[in-house]
Amino acid sequence: MSLRDRLLHRPRPADTYPLRIDDDTEIRKELERVRMLGRLLQLQGEAADESAVRAAKADLAAAETAMAACYEPVVLRAMPPDAFEALIGEHKPRPDSEDKVWNLDTFPRAVLWECIESDLTEAEWDQVWREVLSNGERVELCNAAIRVNVRVPDSTLPKGWTQTPA
């Protein structure tokens, strides 16, 4: 595939925010317990009882499934860059405030509503915002929506990772 094809057909970036729906406190404890048991069995190497290893793997899979069931993935898809810039323009910083790039009271929520891919309506998301989400969840969701739109290069990629070996 050519550079032209790759650039012209590049999908907009997306991120998935794991929104906790159910309390996961007990499941986290169980998950840690079965992971620890798995590590202990690994340390035994070939001396480990094969049926205990199979049971530990099954317990781990069950605990991971139970943990995943406590969360609902919320997909955030980046807006087209021009639309993102226009949205920033609609939410200008207020004078005599801490705002620097955009209105901190209105922009984060506006960009979130634009990015959420879901079958909920904006009115339903507004209800979730008011009645369900904690302040921390609101901040994390808005930050995730902004991050997916800013499209900062991945800083975890090592320098020179794209260079072809000589």
C-alpha positions as CSV (number, residue, x, y, z in Angstrom):
1,M,0.0,0.0,0.0
2,S,1.4,3.4,-1.0
3,L,1.9,6.4,1.3
4,R,-0.9,8.1,-0.6
5,D,-3.3,5.3,0.1
6,R,-2.3,5.0,3.7
7,L,-2.7,8.7,4.4
8,L,-5.9,9.2,2.5
9,H,-7.6,6.2,4.1
10,R,-6.2,6.6,7.6
11,P,-9.0,6.3,10.1
12,R,-9.3,8.9,12.8
13,P,-7.7,7.7,16.1
14,A,-9.8,6.2,18.8
15,D,-9.3,5.3,22.4
16,T,-11.4,3.2,24.7
17,Y,-12.1,4.3,28.3
18,P,-13.0,1.5,30.7
19,L,-16.0,3.0,32.6
20,R,-16.6,1.1,35.9
21,I,-20.2,0.0,36.1
22,D,-20.1,-2.4,39.1
23,D,-18.0,-2.5,42.2
24,D,-14.8,-4.5,41.5
25,T,-13.3,-4.5,45.0
26,E,-13.9,-8.2,45.7
27,I,-13.1,-9.3,42.2
28,R,-9.8,-7.4,42.3
29,K,-8.9,-9.3,45.5
30,E,-9.8,-12.6,43.8
31,L,-7.8,-11.7,40.7
32,E,-4.7,-10.9,42.7
33,R,-5.1,-14.2,44.6
34,V,-5.3,-16.3,41.5
35,R,-2.5,-14.4,39.9
36,M,-0.3,-15.0,42.9
37,L,-1.2,-18.7,42.9
38,G,-0.3,-18.9,39.2
39,R,3.1,-17.3,40.0
40,L,3.7,-19.8,42.8
41,L,2.9,-22.7,40.5
42,Q,5.2,-21.3,37.8
43,L,8.0,-21.1,40.3
44,Q,7.6,-24.8,40.9
45,G,8.2,-25.4,37.2
46,E,7.8,-29.0,36.1
47,A,7.3,-30.1,39.7
48,A,3.9,-28.3,39.8
49,D,0.8,-30.5,39.9
50,E,-0.6,-30.4,36.4
51,S,-4.2,-30.4,37.6
52,A,-3.5,-27.5,39.9
53,V,-2.0,-25.6,37.0
54,R,-5.1,-26.2,34.8
55,A,-7.3,-25.2,37.7
56,A,-5.3,-22.0,38.3
57,K,-5.5,-21.1,34.6
58,A,-9.3,-21.6,34.6
59,D,-9.6,-19.6,37.8
60,L,-7.6,-16.8,36.3
61,A,-9.7,-16.8,33.1
62,A,-12.9,-16.7,35.3
63,A,-11.6,-13.8,37.4
64,E,-10.5,-11.8,34.4
65,T,-13.9,-12.3,32.8
66,A,-15.6,-11.2,36.1
67,M,-13.4,-8.1,36.2
68,A,-14.1,-7.2,32.6
69,A,-17.9,-7.5,33.4
70,C,-17.5,-4.7,35.9
71,Y,-16.6,-2.3,33.2
72,E,-18.2,-0.9,30.0
73,P,-15.8,0.2,27.3
74,V,-16.6,3.7,26.1
75,V,-15.1,4.4,22.6
76,L,-13.9,7.9,22.0
77,R,-13.2,8.7,18.3
78,A,-11.2,11.8,17.3
79,M,-13.0,14.5,15.5
80,P,-11.7,15.7,12.1
81,P,-8.9,18.1,12.9
82,D,-10.8,21.1,11.4
83,A,-13.9,20.3,13.5
84,F,-11.8,20.0,16.6
85,E,-10.2,23.4,16.0
86,A,-13.6,24.9,15.3
87,L,-14.9,23.5,18.6
88,I,-12.0,25.2,20.4
89,G,-13.0,28.4,18.7
90,E,-16.5,28.1,19.9
91,H,-15.2,27.7,23.5
92,K,-12.7,30.6,23.8
93,P,-10.8,31.2,27.0
94,R,-12.6,33.6,29.3
95,P,-10.8,36.8,30.4
96,D,-9.7,37.0,34.0
97,S,-9.8,33.2,34.4
98,E,-7.4,30.2,34.5
99,D,-8.4,29.4,30.9
100,K,-5.4,29.3,28.5
101,V,-6.5,27.5,25.3
102,W,-10.2,27.0,25.8
103,N,-13.0,27.6,28.2
104,L,-12.3,25.1,31.0
105,D,-16.0,25.0,32.0
106,T,-17.5,24.3,28.6
107,F,-15.0,22.8,26.2
108,P,-14.0,19.5,27.8
109,R,-17.6,18.4,28.0
110,A,-18.4,19.6,24.5
111,V,-15.5,17.6,23.0
112,L,-16.5,14.6,25.0
113,W,-20.0,14.7,23.5
114,E,-18.5,15.0,20.0
115,C,-16.2,12.0,20.5
116,I,-18.3,9.4,22.3
117,E,-19.4,6.5,20.0
118,S,-22.5,5.0,21.7
119,D,-26.2,4.3,21.2
120,L,-27.0,6.8,24.1
121,T,-28.4,10.1,23.0
122,E,-26.7,13.4,24.2
123,A,-29.6,13.8,26.6
124,E,-29.0,10.4,28.1
125,W,-25.2,11.1,28.4
126,D,-26.1,14.4,30.1
127,Q,-28.2,12.4,32.6
128,V,-25.2,10.0,33.1
129,W,-23.0,13.1,33.6
130,R,-25.2,14.6,36.2
131,E,-26.4,11.5,38.1
132,V,-23.9,8.7,37.6
133,L,-20.3,9.8,36.9
134,S,-18.0,10.9,39.7
135,N,-16.0,14.1,39.3
136,G,-12.9,11.9,38.7
137,E,-14.6,9.9,36.0
138,R,-15.8,13.1,34.4
139,V,-12.2,14.5,34.3
140,E,-10.7,11.3,33.0
141,L,-13.3,11.0,30.3
142,C,-12.9,14.6,29.1
143,N,-9.1,14.3,29.2
144,A,-9.3,11.1,27.2
145,A,-11.5,12.8,24.6
146,I,-9.0,15.8,24.4
147,R,-6.0,13.4,24.2
148,V,-7.4,11.4,21.3
149,N,-8.0,14.7,19.4
150,V,-4.6,16.3,20.1
151,R,-2.9,13.2,18.6
152,V,0.4,13.6,20.3
153,P,3.0,11.2,18.9
154,D,3.6,8.1,21.1
155,S,6.5,9.0,23.4
156,T,7.0,5.4,24.3
157,L,8.4,4.6,20.9
158,P,12.2,4.5,21.0
159,K,14.3,7.0,19.0
160,G,15.1,5.7,15.6
161,W,12.5,2.9,15.6
162,T,11.6,3.6,12.0
163,Q,15.1,3.5,10.7
164,T,15.9,0.5,8.4
165,P,18.9,-1.5,9.6
166,A,21.9,-1.1,7.3
